[in-house]
Amino acid sequence: MIKYSLMMASAFFLAATAGAPALALENPLVVDLHETASSAREASATIFGSGSSVLVNVTAEHGVPKDAAVTLNDGDCAHPGDIAFALSGFADEGSLTKLDHSLTDVAGKAKSLVIHQTASETSPVFACGKVAG
């Protein structure tokens, strides 16, 4: 009887999900970061998911403050909100961070990527970009 119940539950689950569209994320996610005082692109980021981890690579074209803090935030660029994930600081024209989270988890929590004006994660925003998930 238990075997029959499990078989019926599995069949019901498969039938219920067969017509549902899969939630697909671009992999990698690409983020263009723009300086807050202008529309000029200052940097870009690639968020690449592989299994249960994510690699976030931020590269600058020019002008990013040395040792600037980099964060993924739960708000948009107008109102960045709280920090969802702190990333490696900006050094040598880039920031590279491995997060032990899935791409789905990161994209679900992070709505913007912020480069701060200083090494402090609470300093004003220098550049920001939308994380499209």
ZIZIMO-V718334 format. One record per backbone hydrogen bond with DSSP energy under -1.0 kcal/mol. NH is the residue of the N-H (numbers start at 1). CO is the residue of the C=O. If there is no record, write none. Layout:
# ZIZIMO-V718334
nh & co
NH & CO
NH & CO
This chain:
# ZIZIMO-V718334
nh & co
5 & 1
6 & 2
7 & 3
8 & 4
9 & 5
10 & 6
11 & 7
12 & 8
13 & 9
14 & 10
15 & 11
16 & 12
17 & 13
18 & 14
29 & 47
31 & 45
33 & 43
34 & 128
35 & 40
36 & 126
38 & 35
42 & 33
43 & 33
44 & 59
45 & 31
46 & 57
47 & 29
48 & 55
50 & 53
53 & 50
54 & 99
55 & 48
56 & 97
57 & 46
58 & 95
59 & 44
60 & 93
61 & 42
67 & 90
68 & 65
69 & 118
71 & 114
72 & 85
73 & 112
74 & 82
75 & 80
84 & 72
85 & 72
87 & 70
90 & 68
91 & 94
94 & 91
95 & 58
97 & 56
99 & 54
101 & 99
106 & 102
107 & 103
108 & 104
109 & 105
110 & 106
111 & 73
112 & 73
113 & 129
114 & 71
115 & 127
116 & 69
117 & 124
123 & 120
126 & 115
127 & 115
128 & 34
129 & 113
131 & 111
